[in-house]
Structures are given as structure tokens and as C-alpha cells.
């Protein structure tokens, strides 16, 4: 393609949102007009399906749920008056609570003010708040934030050690829709133990974000926690950042949550337009469809050229992969859909894996996230007439060009600067793109049967562990793994039982291994 033709293609496939000063460029994706024409009927249906979803159609039949994260930033769209009222009241409640914390109207029992937040959640209850904290929190926030986002004991210890004596001035936010999520429950129990060991009253510093009437809500009410905020049945974890899940953490850190919602609202309006070229989310969905042949055949590499957006790729991993990674389509046909997402940041990636991206296996497409403003204030020149920010911009443009020259496709999303408004717009853009793409390939983006299957399998292993311990405690002599499996009523689970006793032994849980742990067949076990 000649330089003139490429310039024309750039103009043809560059989207610009004037109000947000926001660009989406898919000109370096090598689709042709024939594909666009072929997809137009699918897009027309996708736009209609998205409108029905926003109007309150059941979108998650597995759980008989509506999907209404769009209503969070425009309550008037919610199909029921009680939903509208809940959204407005919750936002007011969040702002009022954060104000009372900042003005010291609400104080911890053994400190003069709250200094830290310990946010306990998993998946969307952690990834969204982590991304926003990294992107938007002031350098010196009113409260510093920490996360329990796993059930890793060493990770929990590391966070608690970093908080140290400030635990007495730490606000604990426990986030779980049902209250039964094991990882979150474990984090809560660990936090309670840490408070108790320091002579602190956990309930006087604890907040629950959960569904009214849930198991966690009952615990918070019975123990007299400091506050509770609602989670809504119609908001999934991976689209919950602009609910209390993300907004409370953000408000407490001094982030303008109204601006985040305003940016999302503007982007929502733009992505409702039923015209591919005038809809930035449709452009992304088109590019994704082309890149992977509508089957996810290529990975999405996300490279934000701004340090503060480092966690955007992690946030998108859950949003995209949990939404689109489906075995069956809406007709029940096995299709194995999905788009794998990974990413680093520019220009770190120049010295990490761009070598493979340009010359290695062509199993990906790029998404560059470009930020136009280098910093607040003037920059020093690192060379005559050149700043560090000029280098960053040049490296992005050069990488994009070098990749395209070697038949590697890319999308470029450009924002003026990293602000609450532009971050809200980014969140809304990708939420809609995921939904539109799912409709194009005829899958349900709003359920996650694979996640539930994993949870059930984990619960079965923990039940087996309890049975294994009971058998060993009753045994009068050491047992081989095969004997232990037979007595535990799980003769086909010898490998799992070996892994269970190995873990219990190493963690000094009263299980003794006799013999060589590297030879499972000859190993014997006792309690």
C-alpha cells in the first residue's frame, strides 16, 4: 500500500470523540471493505441486542439476571424505579462516607484518623480497584490502599507487614456479592486474626460491600461493622468498577468518582450509535473479529505507553477473557471462543518482547494506548529540542510502524491525559466492545460457567482433604497412598491425595510422610 493510500486509510478509519478528545485508530488492521459489508447484518443485530440488554432483558439465563452496569452511570436508563433509586442513593452514600473519613468525623477507636485502606476481594472486586488506584490515586492520597486479592498466606503476610502498626488506622473493605466467595472469606478471617492479635476491634474498622441480605451482610449487621454498601444482582464482578466495588475505594483515595462516571456516560452515548464507523466500540469489535477470524485465533497484546496505565492489561484480561472465553454459543454448539489478553507497557516492552512481536510467531494483534500529555508542567530537554516524552511518543510511533511493515496489525487508542474522566471512558469503551463482539460471534458475554466449574472442583478437593485427615487420624499404622485412597472412598484419586498430604506435611499440619516424597508409589503416610 502506498504512503498516500495509507494516509487515506488512516483518515477513513480514525474515530474521534470531540467531547472526550478521544481517538480510536484501526487503520493498521488490514481488513477490507468486503469484510465490513459481510459483517453489517451481524452488527445490526448486535446493536439491537445491546439495546434490549440495556432495556432490562435477561442476559444471564444461568442465573436469571439482567445486566445493568450501564445504568450505574445513567440511572434514568434503569428499567425499574427501585433500581434508579438504589443507584442514586448508593452514590450519595459513598460520597458522604468518604467525606466523613476525610474530615475525621469518623475515626478509628485507637488512632486519630484513618490512614490506610485494606481492600479484600477477588477477580473484578480487586482488578478494577487496583487498576484505578494505580492510574488515578494522588501521589499523596488521603488514604493509602493495599489489597488482599488472593488466598496466598505469604502474600497476606507481606501486605500486613507493610501496613505494620498502621493497622490501628486502617479501614478494611470486604467485597463479596454473596459473602461465600472462599478467597474473600479467607482474607477477612486473616484480617480479623491480625486485628485481634494487636488488640484491635475489627468490626469498628470494617466495611462490607455485598448484596443486601447476603451471608456477609448478616455477618456485618450482627457484628456491628462500621458501614455496609450494596452490590446489585444485575452487576457482574468484571463490570463492577463503577459500582460501590470500585467507587468507594476511589473516593476514599481522593479520586473524583463523578468525573469517572461522566466519562463513562459520554462513552456509553457514543457506543450506542448504530453505525460501525461512528461507534468506537464497534470499531474495536470489527478489528478483533478480523484479527482472529471471528474465532479468537490471535491474542490481544495491550501496550499502554504510560506508567500509570500499567495495570490496564490485567484489568482487560478478566473483562475480555472471562466474557468471551466460552465453550458453547447461544445455540448450544461447541465453538471454543475467546481472545487471550496480555501486556506490559511502553517503552519497557521495547526491551522485553517487541523482538518476538515483530519477528516471531504472528499469533497476535497489538493495542497501543497512547497518552498525549507528557506531564503536568514543562519537560527538560534530554537532547536539543527533544524531551523524554518525545522519546516515548517516538518509540510508540516507531514500534507501530515497524510492526506494520512486517505484517503485524495494531489498534491505537489515544487519550489526552490520564484523568478520572478518560479512565471512565476507557472502562466504558471496552465493556461495550466486549458486548458487541460477543453478539457478533453469538456467545453470552455475561455468564461464566467455567469459573463456577473450577470453584466446584476446588470445593470437592477440600472435602476430600477432610476425609483423608479423618482416615489418617483413625489409622493404626502408616498407609500407602493407594491404601489411603481406598479407605477415603476415592480409589481413583491417588494423585490428588498424594498432593494433599504432601502439602499438609510441608505446612506442619500433623501429617507425617514416611519414605521418599519423590516416589509416591512407595510413600507411606500417618497422622
ZAMI-223899 format. One record per residue (C-alpha): x, y, z. Coordinates in steps of 0.05 Angstrom, whole numbers, plus 5000, padded with zeros to 4 digits. Each point is the difference from the previous one (the first is absolute). Example, Ala and Ser with C-alpha at 12.3 -4.5 7.8 and 13.67 -1.06 7.14 Angstrom:
% ZAMI-223899
524649105156502750694987
***
This chain:
% ZAMI-223899
500050005000502950684980501250555051494250394970495449405004502049885072498750745017493149944970498649355038502150345064495050564988494649504981500849575063501850525053494550145050500150645041495550195058500250755007497150055070505149505029505750174952500349254991502549624938499449294975504249824940499049324966503350194934505949535013495449405002500149724929492749834991496650184935493350314982497249324982500649775072496650625025494249894953499549275020499750195074494850564993494049555012503449705061501450695027492850224988497849415042505350145052497750725008492949765009502049475051504150525039494050465002495749435027505249845052500250725024492450005003500149445051499649354959502649395037507249944977502549475048495149434994504349555045498350445059493850354971503450685005499650654963506650344983499850735019506950295011498150544949494750255048505250165053502150634962493150174973494849775051494350274958501249424952498549485053493549634985497450025071499150615045502949635059506549884961500550744984499050175073505249495024505250264952499150735020499649855075506249574998504250534965497750525050501649525057507049874973501650754994497250165069504049435032506550204966499050725022499049785072506449594997504050574969497450525050501249525059492749995018500849245000506149785038503249335017499549825074507550015014502650534951498950734984498049864928499649474946506449964960499449364959495049554964500449254997495549784943498249265001497149714936501549534942499350064924496050614980499650225072507550105000502450104928495650624987501850355065507449834991500150284929496550645021504450105061506349924957497350464946496750565041501850025073503850645020507349925017498250165072492949735007495650125061500449255012505049504973497049374971502149275007496849374973498649295021498549744930501849265009499949465053507649955001502250015074506950294984496850554959495350165057505850035048503850464954494250504997499049985075507450115012499950604954494250305038503349845067497950445058495350394955495149425005496950415057498350544949498249544942493049974970498449294977495349924941497549294987496849914931495849394984493249974967497749385037504949995058501849284982505950134953505449585034506050444983496550625027497549635061507149755014502850704994494750265049501749465050507550154993498650745011495749865061505749585029505050564987495550515035498849545059507449865009501250755006494350115048495850364948492549954989499049794927492650174996501450745018504450064938496549544951495450144941496249494959498250094926495049454987492949844979494850195052498049385038506149604980504149585047505150565006494750525011497449595058506949935030501250764994493350165032500849505057507150235016498450744993504850174944501450734985495850024936497249594943499150184927495849614950502149574941494649914949497749334972500350294930507350215002505349464986506850025033503950174937495550604986499550245072505450535002494950574994495749715055501450045075505349464988504750504967497050685017500849945076507449834995500950574950496250525040504049845063506550104960497650694978498349814929494350384966494849454991494950464968505050154945501249254989492549904993499450604954505449724954496649334998493350334986502850384940503349384973493549605010496350504957505249954945499949245001492549974993500250304929497949444952505350174948506649634998504450594980496750485050500349515058506949895032498049355034497549734934506750174969503649605053495249424991501150024925507650005009499749425050495649604953504750124941506349845040497549335025495549814942494150045047503049425039505150325046505849724959504650565021501850285069498850725020506450345025498550645038505750515005498350645038505450524990499150305069502549735067493450155035496249544951504549405014494249595030495250134943502049364965498749605064493250335007498449834927502349295009494149855044495050444963501749704932501949285017494649855051494750324955502149694934503349345020494149544988499449274979493050064970496350534961492850225012497549424959503749505043505149844946507249885022504150584974505850125049499950764995504550505035505650504992506249935043502650665028506850195027504250625004505750405030501250744989503750454952505750114995501849435047497449524946505450264952505049635043495649415017495949664946499350464940505449594967495349414998494150434982503550264938503749374977497149415038493549614996494650454970494649765048497950685027497650704986502150625039496150535036504150625015497250465053502850694986499750595048501350684969501850415061507049835026499450315069497350595038504750574986506050084954505149454985507550054999503449884933504049355000502950184932499650654961492650114987498049315027496849805067499149325034492750044979502050114928504049355004494049635029495650254943505349844948500949305027492549874995499650264929506349644979497749345030493250064966503450144933505249455007494749495018495450204942505749964951500949275021492549844991498350075075493350345012498650525053494650445030501750675033495650305053502050725017497850415060502250715017502349835071498749515056494250305039493949725035495850204940504549654948500749385044492549965007499550064924505149444990496249545046493450144964503249924931502649315014493849775037495950164938505149724951499949335037492449994997499650174926505349494982496449465039493750134961503949974935502549305016493449785032502449875071497750245069505050495029496450045067500749325032506149605021498449255006507449834997501550415062494449665037502649314978506950175029496950225066496149355005506249584985503950385054494549885051500149254984507549975012499350355067494549505020504749444980505550305043495449995061498449264986507449834992501750325067494449625034502549344972507250145022497950205069496349345008505449574968504349555046505949974952502850414942496349914934502450014929496850524954495949444966497749735068498250715023496150134936496149355009498350145073498050724982495049734950503850304941504049444968500750384935502850625034506949765022503650574965495650535033500949675068507549984992500050754986495550135059504449635051506450304970497150705011497549845070506749705020504250594975495550485038500649615066492749825002500949355039501349554940506449594997503149724936504149355006504849894943501950404939494850534981502649964929497849274995492550055012498849254988504349775059498450585047496249885064495950515040497850065072497150525046
***
